Amino acid sequence: MDYNKIGNFIATERKSKKLTQAKLAEKVFVSEKTVSKWENGKGLPDTNSLPKLCEILGVSLNELLSGEKIIIENNYQKNEQLLLNMAKELERKNKTILKSMWTILTVSMIALFSGILISAFLIPEGVWQIITIIGTCIVFLIPCFYALKLEVSIGAYKCKNCGCEIVPTYSQALWAMHRGTTRYLKCPNCKKRTWCKKVIK
């Protein structure tokens, strides 16, 4: 999606309705700064603001996200292109989230091994050494739980047996055996447990 094109369209339609940024912001229940951000192509309205914004500007959701008025004859093609663009945008965001997850896990692993080495070689044997190692392990687990939450929140897991896409709960993913982002899950379609690979498309 072209953020600048959408921003220019919002600005043009706002001006055609003789609304200031402040007045539009008041009607959509956001700040004036947020409207300015939209119009400068630095962000998109969220799902809560979109319906109200379309209503105030007198445009359809398709027109707003396309950044232009749509002629009825071209509506089908525009809808198709818009859905394709939204899917690509979602895939891009999901890939970013997946990269963030791997970064969190990598940093956590480095911190864990560093903590254990420091505890083993710099702290004298005894109670404090054990406490430090246990504390390091606990601190390591916190970002791991968060990384799993990120993993579960995007895409789905594809059943190796029937190809069905599975979206497990956080608890199901947590307790499932795994190899990286491939998890051993029960498919609701074929009812078999298989190694299901993470897919984000």
Secondary structure, DSSP 8 states (H G I E B T S, - for coil): --HHHHHHHHHHHHHHTT--HHHHHHHHTS-HHHHHHHHTTS----TTTHHHHHHHHT--HHHHHHTS---GGGHHHHHHHHHHHHHHHHHHHHHHHHHHHHHHHHHHHHHHHHHHHHHHHHS-SSHHHHHHHHHHHHHHHHHHHHHHHHHHHSSEEE-TTT--EE---HHHHHHS-EETTEEEEE-TTT--EEEEEEE--
